Structure formats: C-alpha cells, structure tokens
Amino acid sequence: MDQRGSLIRKLDEFIRAYYLNQLVNGALRSLAVLVCVGIAFALIESVGRFGIAGRTVLFWTLLSSSSILLVAWFLIPLLRYWRIGKGLSHEDASALIGHHFPEISDRLLNVLQLQKQLGASAHPKDTSLLEASIEERTSALQPVAFKRAVDWERSRVLLRYAIPILVIASGLWLWSPTLVKEPANRILAHRQDFVPPPPFSFLVDGDLKGVAMQPFTVTVSTKGDVAPEVVMMEVGDNRYRMERVGKTFQHTFPLVREDISFRLTGGGVSSSVYRLIAMPVPALVGFEVTTVPPAYTGLQRETLVDIGNLRVPEGTTVKWAVRCTETDSLSIVAPGEPSEVLKGARGLFTSSMRAEESGPYWFVPTNKAVGALDSLRYYLQVLPDQPPRISASESIDSAAQSVRYFSGELYDDYGFSRLAFAYQWLEVGDRPNELLVAETLDLNVVIRVPLAQPNKRADRFFFEWSLSDLGIVQGDVLEYWFEVWDNDEIHGPKMTRSMPRTFAPPSKLDIREERDRSNTDIEEQIRQARQSAEELREEMKELRRQLAEDSEINWKDERAMDELIKKQEALRNDLEQLQQQNSEKDKRSNEFSPEENRILEKQEQLQELMEQVMSDELKAMYDEMQRLMDEMDSGILEQIQEQLENMQVDQESLEKELDRALEQFKQLEYEVKMEEAIEDLKELVQKQETLAEQTRNEESPVDSLKVEQDELNKAFNEIQERLDQLDKDNQKLENPNATMDRAEERESIQQKMSESSDQLEQEKNRKASQKQKQAADEMQQMADQMERMMQQQSEESLEIDMDALRALLENIIDLSFDEESLMKSLRTTSDSDPAYVLHGQTQRRLKDDAQMVEDSLFELSLRIPQLAPAVNREIGLINHHMEQALGGFGDRETALITSNQQYVMTSFNNLALMLDDALQQMQQDMAQKQPGSGNCENPGGNGKPKPAPSAGDIKKMQQSLSERLQKMKEQMGEGANAGRDGRQQRQLSKELAQMAAQQAALRKITEKKAQELNADGSGEGAQMSDIAKEMEEIERDLVNKDVTIETLERQQDLLVRLLEAEKAEMTRGEDDKRKSQTGNQNLATAPAPLLEYLDQKAREAEWLRTIPLELQGYYRDRVNDYFNNLDKTKPLPELQPER
C-alpha cells in the first residue's frame, strides 16, 4: 500500500516539474519576444516620429501582443503549477514518462489501470490478486526517477538566445537613449505631444553656488550634433555675450551680491532658467581690544578700536570683543595658547588671555555654508620687563681726591625698588692688625641711596662719598659701584650694576712728584705775577706823568687807564688762581701723606699771605678808579691823579708781598723736602737693619739678599742726590739755611754698604751682616744729626728773628716819637724862622732812618711768616708821606707837612701794633714748641689749629687792660694839673702804644672766636663780632691818644657784654654734653657747581621732553631714549673747592 502511495507522489512531483519547465520556457520566450518587439517598435517610432495616433496603435499593438504571449507562455503554466484549472492526469503523466523511458513503456500506465480495477472489484479473491500484481509492478518502478522525464534542455537553448537579446537591448538602451529609450518613452506616453528636439542643448558646468561679494564665472558647454557660434546670457532685462573659451562659453559676474536668475540663448535654442545662488560669507566687521597692564607698571587700562597689532607689557590681560556677520563661530589662534573656538551671541564674540609670549595671532570666522574663507592676522608683541639701566658720573674734588661726588640717572620700563652704593677692598695695605686686614678684605659694604621718584621711568640721584672716613692707607685698592633694582613683580626685581670703578691712594712717590710739579708751576706763576705787578706799577707811573702834562683827560689817557684797569683785573684773577692752586696743592699733598704740624702751620701762614697779597685797600682803589673812569666828569683829573698816587704805594707793597711769598714758598719747599729726605733715610735704616737680621740668620738665599742690598745701595745714593740738590736750592734762597757736611758720613756709609754686597757675593753672611748693621747705625746717626740741625736752626732763627723784631719795634716807636716831636715843633715854628731849615734836615734824617727800617723790615718779612702782609704797606705809606712832607719844606707849607706827618705817625703806630702782635705770636709759638724737654716740635699735636680762648679768658684779659687804662687816665689827669716834661710825655705815649697793641691782640682773638662760633652756620658768633667792633673803637682811641671818659665807659660796657658772652658759652657747653655724636652723612647734598650744572642741563631738554599724548608706547620709548642719550653728551664740570 505504501509503495502505491509513493508512486502517486512521484507522479505528482513529475507533474509539478513539468509545469515548472513550461513556466521557465514561457518566461524566456516571452522576454525574448517582447524585447525584440519593443526594440522593433522603438526603432519604428524613432524613424517615423509618429504622432499621437500612430504611437497609440503601436502602444496597443505592443500591449495586446505582450498580453497574449504572457498569458499563453507564462500565466497558464503558472496556474497549472499551482494546480489551478485542468492539467495533466496521472495517466497523461504516465504516458509522458513511458515515452521518455522506453524500459517502462506502458507498465506505469498498467499499474494505474490495475489500481483503478482494484477499486472497482468487489470480490476479495480478485482484489488480492490485483494487489499482488500492483505491488509487484510498483516495486519494479520504484527505482525510476520520474522527474528526469522533464526536458530541461530546451530551456537551456532558449536561455542561450534570450541572454544575447537582453545584452543587445541593454547596450542600445544605455549607448543610444535617443534610439531606444526616448522612442519607448514617447510610445508609453502616447497621449502626450512631443516637440522635436533641438539640434543641441546647453550644459552648465559645476554647481551654480557662488560666494557672496566675490566674483563668479559661469561656464557653459553644448551637447548635440551642432554647436552655436554665439551664446548670450539673459539676466533680467540685460543680455551679455559670453566669451568663447575653446569649446565652452564663459561669463564672469564681478561681484555676487544676491541670487541671480539667467537664461542661455544661441543658435535658435533657448535654455530653461538657471539660478546662481549667493552663499553668505562669514565676515569680521570690527573689534575692540582692552589691555589691562599689571598694576606695578603704573600704566592705565587702554581700549583700542580696530587696532590689532599690539605692544603690551608682559603679564598684561588682553580682552577682545569681536563683531561678526554671517558667522556661526569664531576661532582665535594666539601665541602660546591653544586654538579657541568661540560661540557668539548676536554676532558678538569675546575672549581674553594673559600676554606672555610674542607672536602672530588670527581671527578666523566660520559658517556652515562656506566654512572658513579668510582670516585676519595681527601681531602681539609682548614686552618683557627689561633690566634697569644706570649711568653714573663721577666728579672728584680738585682739592680733595678722597671726596667723590656722584650724579647719575636711572632708567627702567616702570620704576625702581632700590638703589644702593657698594664698595669692597680688592687689596689691603699694611696695617698693624693682621686680623683687621683679613676682615677688611672680606668686607663688602652696601649703602642705600634714597630714590627721589621710585615710581617714575627715570630718576636722578646725587651721592657724596668721603674715603677719608674709611681709614685709607697706601696699598689699599677699592672697587665701588652702584646697584639698582627694578620693580618687576612678574619675575622678581632685576638688578643692574654700574660700571665698577677702582680707587687706590697715590703712592708717596706719586704725591711728591705731583707736588713738585705744582710747586714749579706756582713758583713760575708767582714770578709772572711779580713781573706783571712791576709792569703795572711802571705803567701807572707813566700814566701819572702823562696826566700831569695834560690839562684834561683825552682819549689816549682814557685808553691807557682802561688798559691799566684790565691788566689789574687780570693780575687780580691770576693772584686768586694762584691762591686757589696753592690751597689745592696743600690739600692734595696732605690728604694721603700728612705733614708735620710745623709744616702744616707754615702752609697755613703761606696760604694766608697769598690771600692777602693784594690788599683790600688796593682792590678798593682800583674799584674807585673804575668808578671815576665811568663818570669821567669835568674836574675828575685831579681825583684820578690822587688815586694813582695812592695806588702807587700799595702797588709797591704788592710787589714786596709777592717777593716775600716766593721766598717763603721756596723756604717751605726746602724744609718739606729736607724732612722727607730725613724720613726716607730713617725708613732706609729700618730696611737695612731688617736685611742685616735676615742675612745673619740666613733666612733667604744669598742671591736674593744681594739683590735687596743692591737696591738699598741705590736708594741711599738717590737720597744723597736729593740732598745735594737741596743744598743747591738752599744756596739760591735769600737767607740760606745752615747745612752740615755729610761727605765723610756718606762715604763711610756707601763703603760699608758696598762691602756688605761684596761679602754677600762671597757668601760670607756673618761679615755682610756686620757691615749692614754698621751702615744702618751710621745712617741713623746721619738722620738724627740732620733732624737736630733743622730743629736747632729753627729755634735759633726764631730767637734771632725775635731779637731783631724787638729792636726794630723799638726803633719804630722811637721814630714815631721823633716824628711826633718834630710835628709839634713845626707847628710852633714860623715860616721865616731859621729853625724851619733845621726841621727839614730832621725830617730828612727821619726819612733815611725809615728807609733803613723798611729794608730791615722787608728782610725780616722774608723769614717771619707771622708778620702781617700789611707791614710792607704801612712802611711804604710812611716813606710816601715822609717824601710828601719833605716836598713841603721847600715852599714852607706847614699844613701839608704836618698833615703828612700825622699820616706817618698813624702808620708808625699801626706798624708797631702789627710788629708787637707778630712778636707775641712768635713767643707763643716758641712756648708751644718747648714744653718740658724742648725736643719736640709739637708734642701731642694733631695738626689742628689751636682754638681761640674762651669768652671768660678774654674777659679777664680785657679787665686787666681796663684797670691799666683807668690808672693811665688818672695819671693823665694829674699831669695836666702839674705839667709834664718831655720824658714823661714820651713814657706816656709808649704806654698808650703798648696798650693799643694789647687791645688789638684782644680784638683779633675775639674775631677768631666769632669765626669759630659761626663755622657751623648757626650765627652764634654775632655777639663776639659786636664785641670785637667795640674793641676796635677803644683801640682807635688808644692809637690817637684820645682817652676820655667815654673810652672808660666803653670799657665797662665791654666787660658787661663779655660777661654775657661767658654765660652764653657755659650754656652752650651744657647743651653740647647732651648731644649725641653722629657719624658723617654720606648722603650729602651735591656741591653747588654740580647741582647748578645738572639743573641747567635738565632745563635745556625739559621743554623738548613733553611727549605728545597720542604717541604710543614704542615711540614714547624711542623719544625717551633719544633724550637720555642727549643728556649724556655733556660732561660733568670739574668741581673746584668751595671757598
């Protein structure tokens, strides 16, 4: 039974396979036929270009034939396959299978027939037989695959024809659309009317999208069998001819502002409307930059509009506010910062950064339509805080090299935080304490200097440094400089040093050489001044002669007087320069090598002499002469002659003072050089003794010892050469000094030193050491002898000069009394009295005696520096007035004679006072030089001038003088009643002269006291100055022998005022004890010449320094640098010591 069911199933499968084969064959045939028919119809339509009717026939014909074929060849097999409708029966299928398989033949059909009979039979026996027959036959057919009876070979054949047809049809469709595709479309749209195609068509290359506000070029090509010669572009009402470029046509819109519609025409063909789209461009329309510098710079916040190139200090906060259009985002690319993309609101984009690095930066606007088309590039220059700059100028006081004045200028970007002066020892000279030397080398001293304007870009400073406070010794070397710090808060203050300078005190040899050069110059200047003074006196004499011959002043006289005044002024300037040069020379010489106190005292006396060479009276006379010349009235001739006559005496006195100054200068130079030679000889003694000790102990090699001994031999010979030269210079003096014969000692010392060298050469150290010790001892003896000789000569000269001065003072007093007696006698003598001639002879004798006094006094003045410069003037006045008096005896002019005699007496009295003052000073000097043993020039002296006595001491001395004056007044009252003889009168005059001299000495002491009190500028010496003026009144009464009750009252008033001064002095002493001592202030005010110069320099450039407000930082800095360099072009003035 199962086998029969399996047979039926296999038949069913065959039937399905059969119809599937029919379906495939029908599909292939339908496809091939329809494609061929379609292509044929398309070709027919393409050739015929039928209208609607023709294309409708073709359409329906194609549609109906396609439907029939599809129904017959495809739809019916498909229905049979799905067993819809009547299809093959099992018997039909058996017949087909038997036909295909010959071995089966009709057996399959027989089985089906038997089964049918089996179903119709009712007899069981027949049924079993039939079933057995069917089973047997079915088993025989079971191995046969019925599906193989389906003929698939035909399908393969149809497929071989269908594929080429499809390939050809596809090629025609793709290769020539106009041949197949377009006709097919027209057939399908058979109800639509189609216009015949033009011979060509326009093709626009690329997208019609342009960037707004930029040019855009439209490129057009044609497609077709022909091409037009000209193509026109229609834009609105305008037509433009397109430019032909090869096979294309082009037209450029210069600026695309908005969308543009256009049409193309040419060759009778028009295109459809094209549209050029203007895409929006992102654009930056403006921006603001706000810079906020660091606070320490002192710069203000600044806002710039549309200025992108920036110069800002390091650390500045930079803020941008950028306005854009058609922009979705804005990128800022800044130096040292990552790129930042900003999203704005309403076209405004903001950003900020801290400026720390220089470089370019960009603004890049972007939108979605075109992206980023352009960018704006600017440069950000970051100005780092530069180190400060300093320029320091040094000016050395010409009179004191140890005092240094500094002025300088500071420059920085934004200001300063500190300024300091620093110095250090590079080398240290010999000092007694070795520990002090080590500490000094390690010392680096910094002195803070205050800043006037620390927050300004430029500042000036002044600084005074006195090296004398440091205890500089020869051999020291100091380095010094300035240090300035800026106010940089970003990286911390930066320090800059000025160019370091070094200072080393001049050596002893340098000081001496410089002093000798200055001495030579000063001597030459004194000689030239002396010659100029003599020439001036001769011209003055000649002018007097000319004026005596003229009745009135003519132009020649005026020119001569003018030349005289000019030469006098030049002489005055030369003398002032001489005084200053000598003072500076002394200060420089004593600054690093101080002299002995005796030499210092003589230097002060010589300087005082030079300062008083030209008397105040002579200066006043020349000023009066200038005034007379300026007036030049009628009758002025006599006044000028009288003035010239008076000036003649002072001019002669000037010459004498110059001779005196030159002689004392040379004497002082001799003494200084002699003392230096003695000092060098003593130093040589020490070196020789040290070398002798080293030689004895054999501390050094023999060769080294011999070299040192040879150097000592050379040094001794040099000292002897200097002493020989000093002997020659001594002989040129007006009063040569006593010298010792050193030949024997020199020869002995040289022999021993030479023998020591020879012994060292033979390596006989012990003998060489003995010779060296002997040479040292003899050199010490020579130095001691020379020193004792100088001291003894000084003392003996002082005593001799004092004796000569006393004798001269006695002679002057005698001459004064004789002149007074003559004057009184002459007043009572008649013009016709024969005694008149005798009086003239007496006056001649007195004149001769006065001339001898003048010669003696001049000789003494050359040796005695204590003599006031006015002594030569006074003796000159004496001789002048005596000459005038002698001239009056010829004409018996008693009034003229007695008037000049009165002048003579006044000058004698003045001269006596001066000599007495000088004598007292010499006595005082001698007492100071001989305290105790008398072997010391100034024991314990420190070179400082002795202070004036106190007000109490002055009061006591004035009180003693007052008591003497009171007794004198009483004696004068008694003598007036009893009468006095000539001897008593002479004794009284002598006492009055002595008291006048004492009063003059007290007055000078008081004036000196006033100067000491006024030295600090406090004005505390005003009281003593008033007392000195009152003393001068009393002195005048004594000189004029006019002692009255008023004189005594002035004495009492003077004592009261001295008592008040004494109390004030005691009060000051108590105040001084309460005051603490302070050191020298280094930060002193710059000297007046330096301040005046710098102020003038600053004013010259200040009006240019006003920089316009609109200048930016870079240009402002350049202008400032220009002025700073301009300020450096002028050197500082050389400072002269203030007098």
Beta strands, then each sheet from edge to edge (+ up, - down):
strand 1: 200-204
strand 2: 209-211
strand 3: 216-224
strand 4: 232-235
strand 5: 238-241
strand 6: 243-245
strand 7: 248-253
strand 8: 260-266
strand 9: 269-279
strand 10: 283-292
strand 11: 302-305
strand 12: 310-313
strand 13: 317-325
strand 14: 329-333
strand 15: 340-342
strand 16: 348-354
strand 17: 359-366
strand 18: 376-383
strand 19: 389-397
strand 20: 400-411
strand 21: 416-427
strand 22: 444-448
strand 23: 458-466
strand 24: 477-486
strand 25: 495-497
strand 26: 501-503
sheet 1: 1+ 3- 7+ 6-
sheet 2: 2+ 9+ 8- 4+ 5-
sheet 3: 11+ 10- 13+ 16-
sheet 4: 12+ 18+ 17- 14+ 15-
sheet 5: 19+ 20- 23+
sheet 6: 22+ 21- 24+ 25-
sheet 7: 22+ 21- 24+ 26-
end
